[in-house]
Amino acid sequence: MALLYGQITTHSEAVVISSTGTKRIYEYHLRMDIQNNRPIVLKRVERENPERWHGVIIEFSMEGDYTRAMPKILEYLKQTAIVTPYADITFVDPRGRLYEFTGIDSSMPKPPTETLHHPHGIDVETLNRLINSTRSKNMYDFLKRHFQRIGDRTARAFLEYAKLNPKRDPKKLSPEEVVALSNAMRSFDFLPPDASCLSPLGEELLEAGIRKELNPEFVSVLTRKPSTYSGYPFIVEVGIAYGGGVRAAGGISLYRFANKIPLLFDEASDVSWKVVNNLIDWRRYKVSPEMPVAVFVHICSTKVPYKTVGKEFIADRPEVEREILNAVREVARRLSLYLSKKEYAERERRKLDVFQKYLPKIAEFSAKLAGKEVPDIKPLLRKASRIEGI
């Protein structure tokens, strides 16, 4: 979309330079054939790669109002640095100002692995595509070959449920039978989808990103176990931060991510906003509106349930809402425990200040009356404050 927008606004070509670390570097100058959805290669160059450089460079020009867009661009880069703490991000704006977001962790999330379709997530169009391309000669083999979590016993049970002959050739199914098969797949009780096709950030990296960019006084993160909606696996990751670089915004600051991409617009329409602002009573967790608290919600899925084609906010699917709610409650409990300990420590500190102010005078006065040396009162102070080492 970025390349297309650049081509529409400036009619300039895009340059793509790439190498996988082999002996050659490849450079393409191209435009997009919008009507046929394919590239028009204007120039192709191959160069030697003695240093075995690997990576990709994309260059293109676009038209935009940077003065108005600047706050959102910088916020987007900052949030990207939070959710990808292993990345080094450098940005030079049109005015020549340099912004750097330096990575602090060299580890990266485990990459996803390719999996087969899950029956609950299949639609008629996809099912037709599988039927037209399959080499299977019967329904029994077709199910086992093209769908995950279907073995011998499950295939037999499903075909009996769908009232289909296991020896039936899938290519000979009528359109009505394909629709009935798709409906039966969505209603049959299959095992949950395999979540190995997902690449969550992980608690360690999410915490590292939050600490790197916001340097909070307290941070806690949680990665929920994989769950599913409509046959699509998803994982919810949530973090909460307090104090430090977290701004007091008159309410909870919400950071939203989908597959490691920041979501900046239409916050009030998002399911995360509903959970954080409507479903949770923050007073139960000792959090007041004026406190500097931020909540981070990352949804990782093969099909994120966006509400609109703009992909800026996520629909309040019951399964997704429940996972976010449970995760936020857990990290909020951890924050509440921290705030309770902090409040207790503050009370003890005030008590100690009183003791430190008056006990030495009391000890000195008592020693004079008794005609003895002034005793060491530090053990008494430690006992009174219940803080060792003071």
C-alpha positions as CSV (number, residue, x, y, z in Angstrom):
1,M,0.0,0.0,0.0
2,A,2.9,2.4,0.7
3,L,4.5,1.7,-2.7
4,L,1.1,2.1,-4.4
5,Y,0.4,5.4,-2.6
6,G,3.9,6.7,-3.6
7,Q,3.3,5.8,-7.2
8,I,-0.1,7.5,-7.3
9,T,1.1,10.7,-5.7
10,T,4.6,11.1,-7.2
11,H,4.6,8.7,-10.2
12,S,8.1,7.6,-9.1
13,E,9.6,4.2,-9.3
14,A,10.4,2.0,-6.4
15,V,13.9,0.5,-5.8
16,V,14.2,-2.8,-4.0
17,I,17.7,-4.1,-3.1
18,S,18.0,-7.6,-1.5
19,S,20.3,-10.4,-0.6
20,T,20.1,-13.5,1.5
21,G,23.8,-13.4,2.3
22,T,24.9,-15.2,-0.9
23,K,27.6,-14.0,-3.4
24,R,25.1,-11.7,-5.2
25,I,23.1,-8.6,-4.4
26,Y,20.0,-8.0,-6.5
27,E,18.5,-4.6,-7.3
28,Y,15.2,-4.0,-9.0
29,H,13.6,-0.7,-10.2
30,L,9.9,-1.2,-10.7
31,R,6.4,0.1,-10.8
32,M,3.1,-1.6,-10.0
33,D,0.7,-2.7,-12.7
34,I,-2.4,-1.9,-10.7
35,Q,-4.9,-3.3,-13.1
36,N,-3.2,-6.8,-13.3
37,N,-1.7,-6.7,-9.7
38,R,1.9,-7.4,-10.8
39,P,5.2,-5.6,-11.0
40,I,6.6,-3.8,-14.0
41,V,10.4,-4.3,-13.8
42,L,12.1,-1.2,-15.3
43,K,15.7,-2.2,-14.5
44,R,17.5,-5.2,-12.9
45,V,21.0,-5.1,-11.6
46,E,23.2,-7.8,-10.0
47,R,26.3,-6.9,-8.0
48,E,29.0,-8.8,-6.1
49,N,28.5,-9.3,-2.4
50,P,32.0,-9.9,-1.0
51,E,31.0,-9.0,2.6
52,R,28.0,-11.4,2.5
53,W,25.5,-8.6,3.4
54,H,22.0,-9.8,3.9
55,G,18.8,-7.8,4.2
56,V,16.4,-5.7,2.2
57,I,16.3,-2.0,1.2
58,I,13.2,-0.4,-0.2
59,E,13.3,3.1,-1.5
60,F,10.3,5.2,-2.9
61,S,9.0,8.7,-2.8
62,M,5.6,9.8,-1.6
63,E,3.7,13.0,-1.0
64,G,2.4,13.9,2.5
65,D,1.9,16.7,5.0
66,Y,4.6,15.9,7.5
67,T,3.9,18.9,9.7
68,R,0.4,17.5,10.5
69,A,1.5,13.9,10.5
70,M,4.7,14.2,12.6
71,P,3.2,13.4,16.1
72,K,1.6,10.2,14.8
73,I,4.7,9.2,12.8
74,L,7.0,9.5,15.9
75,E,4.4,7.8,18.1
76,Y,4.2,4.9,15.6
77,L,8.0,4.5,15.6
78,K,8.1,4.6,19.4
79,Q,5.4,2.0,19.7
80,T,7.2,-0.1,17.1
81,A,10.3,0.1,19.2
82,I,8.3,-1.1,22.2
83,V,7.0,-4.2,20.4
84,T,10.3,-5.0,18.6
85,P,13.0,-4.3,21.2
86,Y,15.5,-6.3,19.2
87,A,15.3,-3.8,16.3
88,D,17.4,-0.7,15.6
89,I,15.2,2.0,14.1
90,T,16.7,5.2,12.6
91,F,14.5,7.9,11.2
92,V,15.6,11.2,9.5
93,D,12.7,13.5,9.0
94,P,12.2,16.0,6.1
95,R,13.8,18.7,8.3
96,G,16.9,16.7,8.8
97,R,16.3,15.7,12.4
98,L,17.6,12.3,13.5
99,Y,15.6,10.0,15.7
100,E,17.1,6.7,16.9
101,F,15.5,3.8,18.7
102,T,18.2,1.4,19.6
103,G,17.6,-2.2,20.2
104,I,18.8,-3.7,23.5
105,D,18.0,-7.4,23.0
106,S,19.5,-9.6,20.3
107,S,17.0,-12.4,20.6
108,M,14.0,-12.6,18.4
109,P,10.6,-14.3,18.7
110,K,10.3,-17.8,17.4
111,P,9.2,-17.6,13.7
112,P,5.8,-19.2,12.9
113,T,5.6,-22.5,11.1
114,E,3.2,-23.3,8.2
115,T,0.2,-25.3,9.1
116,L,-2.8,-26.8,7.4
117,H,-6.3,-25.2,7.5
118,H,-8.4,-25.9,10.6
119,P,-12.0,-27.1,9.7
120,H,-13.7,-24.5,11.9
121,G,-12.0,-21.7,9.9
122,I,-12.9,-22.9,6.5
123,D,-15.3,-21.1,4.1
124,V,-17.0,-22.3,0.9
125,E,-14.5,-20.4,-1.4
126,T,-11.5,-21.9,0.3
127,L,-13.0,-25.4,0.4
128,N,-13.7,-25.2,-3.4
129,R,-10.1,-24.1,-4.0
130,L,-8.9,-27.1,-2.0
131,I,-11.2,-29.5,-3.8
132,N,-10.1,-28.2,-7.2
133,S,-6.4,-28.6,-6.5
134,T,-6.4,-31.9,-4.4
135,R,-4.9,-35.1,-5.6
136,S,-7.1,-37.1,-3.1
137,K,-9.5,-39.5,-4.7
138,N,-11.8,-39.9,-1.7
139,M,-13.2,-37.8,1.1
140,Y,-11.4,-39.8,3.8
141,D,-7.9,-39.0,2.3
142,F,-9.0,-35.4,1.4
143,L,-9.8,-34.6,5.1
144,K,-6.5,-36.0,6.4
145,R,-4.4,-34.4,3.7
146,H,-5.7,-30.8,3.8
147,F,-6.8,-30.2,7.4
148,Q,-5.0,-30.1,10.7
149,R,-6.0,-32.2,13.8
150,I,-7.8,-34.8,11.6
151,G,-6.6,-38.4,12.0
152,D,-8.2,-41.7,11.1
153,R,-10.7,-41.8,13.9
154,T,-11.7,-38.1,13.6
155,A,-12.1,-38.4,9.8
156,R,-14.4,-41.4,10.1
157,A,-16.5,-39.7,12.9
158,F,-16.9,-36.5,10.9
159,L,-17.9,-38.2,7.6
160,E,-20.5,-40.1,9.5
161,Y,-21.7,-36.8,11.1
162,A,-21.8,-35.1,7.7
163,K,-23.5,-38.2,6.1
164,L,-20.8,-38.5,3.4
165,N,-19.4,-41.7,1.9
166,P,-15.7,-41.9,2.8
167,K,-15.0,-43.3,-0.7
168,R,-16.8,-40.3,-2.4
169,D,-14.6,-38.4,-4.9
170,P,-14.4,-34.8,-3.5
171,K,-14.2,-33.4,-7.1
172,K,-17.7,-34.8,-7.8
173,L,-19.4,-33.0,-4.9
174,S,-22.2,-30.7,-6.1
175,P,-22.2,-27.0,-5.1
176,E,-24.9,-27.7,-2.6
177,E,-22.9,-30.5,-1.0
178,V,-19.8,-28.3,-0.7
179,V,-21.9,-25.7,1.2
180,A,-23.3,-28.5,3.4
181,L,-19.7,-29.8,4.0
182,S,-18.5,-26.4,5.0
183,N,-21.4,-25.9,7.5
184,A,-20.7,-29.4,8.9
185,M,-17.1,-28.6,9.4
186,R,-17.9,-25.4,11.4
187,S,-20.4,-27.3,13.7
188,F,-18.4,-30.5,14.3
189,D,-16.4,-30.7,17.6
190,F,-12.8,-30.8,16.2
191,L,-9.7,-30.4,18.4
192,P,-8.5,-26.8,18.8
193,P,-6.2,-25.4,16.1
194,D,-2.5,-25.8,16.3
195,A,-0.9,-22.5,17.6
196,S,2.6,-23.2,16.1
197,C,1.6,-21.0,13.2
198,L,1.7,-17.9,15.5
199,S,4.8,-15.9,16.5
200,P,4.0,-14.1,19.8
201,L,6.5,-11.6,21.2
202,G,7.0,-13.4,24.6
203,E,7.0,-12.0,28.1
204,E,10.8,-11.3,28.2
205,L,10.8,-9.3,25.0
206,L,7.6,-7.4,25.8
207,E,9.0,-6.4,29.2
208,A,12.3,-5.4,27.6
209,G,10.6,-3.2,25.1
210,I,8.4,-1.4,27.7
211,R,11.4,-0.8,30.0
212,K,13.6,0.4,27.1
213,E,11.2,3.1,25.9
214,L,9.3,4.1,29.1
215,N,11.7,3.2,31.9
216,P,8.8,2.6,34.3
217,E,9.0,2.2,38.1
218,F,7.0,-1.1,37.8
219,V,6.2,-3.4,34.9
220,S,4.5,-6.7,34.7
221,V,3.7,-8.7,31.5
222,L,1.7,-11.9,30.8
223,T,1.4,-14.1,27.7
224,R,-1.9,-16.1,27.7
225,K,-2.1,-19.7,26.5
226,P,-3.3,-20.0,22.8
227,S,-7.1,-19.8,22.3
228,T,-9.3,-19.8,19.2
229,Y,-12.2,-18.0,17.6
230,S,-14.1,-19.3,14.6
231,G,-11.3,-21.9,14.0
232,Y,-8.5,-19.3,14.0
233,P,-5.8,-19.5,16.8
234,F,-4.8,-16.4,18.6
235,I,-2.6,-15.4,21.6
236,V,-3.1,-12.4,23.8
237,E,-0.1,-10.7,25.4
238,V,-0.7,-8.0,28.0
239,G,1.6,-5.7,30.0
240,I,1.1,-3.0,32.6
241,A,3.5,-0.2,33.6
242,Y,3.5,2.3,36.4
243,G,5.5,5.5,37.0
244,G,8.8,6.4,35.5
245,G,8.4,7.6,31.9
246,V,4.7,6.7,31.9
247,R,2.6,9.9,31.5
248,A,-0.3,10.7,33.8
249,A,-3.0,11.2,31.2
250,G,-6.1,11.5,33.4
251,G,-6.8,7.8,32.8
252,I,-5.2,4.6,31.7
253,S,-2.9,5.0,28.7
254,L,-3.6,2.2,26.3
255,Y,-1.1,0.9,23.7
256,R,-2.6,-1.5,21.2
257,F,-0.8,-3.9,18.8
258,A,-1.8,-6.6,16.3
259,N,0.9,-9.0,15.1
260,K,3.6,-6.6,16.3
261,I,2.0,-3.6,14.5
262,P,0.9,-0.5,16.5
263,L,-2.7,0.5,16.2
264,L,-3.0,4.3,16.6
265,F,-6.4,5.3,15.4
266,D,-10.1,4.7,16.5
267,E,-9.0,3.6,20.0
268,A,-12.5,4.0,21.5
269,S,-13.9,1.4,19.0
270,D,-11.3,-1.3,20.0
271,V,-12.2,-4.2,22.2
272,S,-9.1,-3.4,24.4
273,W,-10.5,0.0,25.1
274,K,-13.8,-1.6,26.1
275,V,-12.0,-3.9,28.5
276,V,-9.7,-1.3,30.1
277,N,-12.3,1.4,30.4
278,N,-15.7,-0.3,30.8
279,L,-15.2,-3.8,32.2
280,I,-12.5,-3.3,34.8
281,D,-13.1,-1.4,38.1
282,W,-9.6,0.0,38.6
283,R,-10.4,1.1,42.2
284,R,-10.3,-2.5,43.2
285,Y,-6.6,-2.5,42.1
286,K,-5.8,0.7,44.0
287,V,-5.5,2.6,40.6
288,S,-6.9,6.1,40.4
289,P,-7.3,8.2,37.2
290,E,-4.5,10.6,38.0
291,M,-1.9,7.8,38.4
292,P,0.7,7.2,35.6
293,V,-0.5,3.8,34.4
294,A,-0.2,2.3,30.9
295,V,-1.7,-1.0,29.6
296,F,-0.2,-2.8,26.6
297,V,-2.3,-5.3,24.6
298,H,-0.9,-7.4,21.8
299,I,-3.0,-9.8,19.8
300,C,-1.2,-12.4,17.7
301,S,-3.3,-14.3,15.2
302,T,-3.5,-15.7,11.7
303,K,-6.6,-13.7,11.2
304,V,-7.0,-10.7,13.5
305,P,-10.7,-9.8,13.9
306,Y,-10.6,-6.3,12.6
307,K,-13.9,-4.4,12.5
308,T,-13.2,-2.6,9.2
309,V,-10.9,-2.8,6.2
310,G,-8.9,0.1,7.7
311,K,-7.5,-2.4,10.2
312,E,-7.2,0.1,13.0
313,F,-9.3,-1.4,15.7
314,I,-10.3,-4.9,16.7
315,A,-13.8,-6.3,17.1
316,D,-15.2,-7.4,20.5
317,R,-15.4,-11.1,19.7
318,P,-16.4,-12.8,22.9
319,E,-13.4,-15.2,22.9
320,V,-10.9,-12.3,22.3
321,E,-12.6,-10.1,24.8
322,R,-12.5,-12.8,27.5
323,E,-8.7,-13.4,27.0
324,I,-7.9,-9.7,27.2
325,L,-10.0,-9.3,30.3
326,N,-8.4,-12.2,32.1
327,A,-4.9,-11.0,31.2
328,V,-5.5,-7.4,32.2
329,R,-7.0,-8.5,35.5
330,E,-3.9,-10.7,36.3
331,V,-1.3,-7.9,35.6
332,A,-3.6,-5.4,37.5
333,R,-3.5,-7.7,40.5
334,R,0.3,-7.7,40.3
335,L,0.3,-3.9,40.2
336,S,-2.1,-3.7,43.1
337,L,0.3,-5.9,45.2
338,Y,3.2,-3.7,44.3
339,L,1.2,-0.5,45.2
340,S,0.2,-2.1,48.5
341,K,3.8,-2.9,49.3
342,K,4.8,0.6,48.2
343,E,2.1,2.2,50.5
344,Y,3.2,0.0,53.4
345,A,6.9,1.0,52.9
346,E,5.9,4.6,52.8
347,R,4.0,4.3,56.1
348,E,7.0,2.6,57.6
349,R,9.3,5.3,56.3
350,R,7.2,8.0,57.9
351,K,7.1,6.1,61.2
352,L,10.9,5.7,61.0
353,D,11.3,9.5,60.4
354,V,9.4,10.1,63.7
355,F,11.5,7.6,65.6
356,Q,14.7,9.0,64.2
357,K,13.7,12.4,65.2
358,Y,12.7,11.7,68.8
359,L,14.4,8.5,70.0
360,P,17.9,9.9,70.1
361,K,16.7,12.8,72.3
362,I,14.7,10.4,74.6
363,A,17.8,8.1,74.8
364,E,20.1,11.0,75.7
365,F,17.7,12.4,78.3
366,S,17.1,9.0,79.9
367,A,20.9,8.2,80.0
368,K,21.6,11.5,81.8
369,L,18.9,10.8,84.4
370,A,20.3,7.4,85.0
371,G,23.9,8.5,84.9
372,K,24.8,6.1,82.2
373,E,26.2,6.2,78.7
374,V,23.8,6.9,75.8
375,P,22.8,3.5,74.4
376,D,22.9,2.5,70.7
377,I,19.4,2.9,69.5
378,K,19.9,1.5,65.9
379,P,18.6,-1.9,66.8
380,L,15.4,-0.3,68.2
381,L,15.0,1.7,65.0
382,R,15.3,-1.4,62.9
383,K,12.8,-3.2,65.0
384,A,10.4,-0.3,64.9
385,S,10.5,0.2,61.2
386,R,10.8,-3.6,60.4
387,I,13.3,-2.7,57.8
388,E,16.6,-4.5,58.1
389,G,19.9,-2.6,57.6
390,I,18.7,0.8,58.7
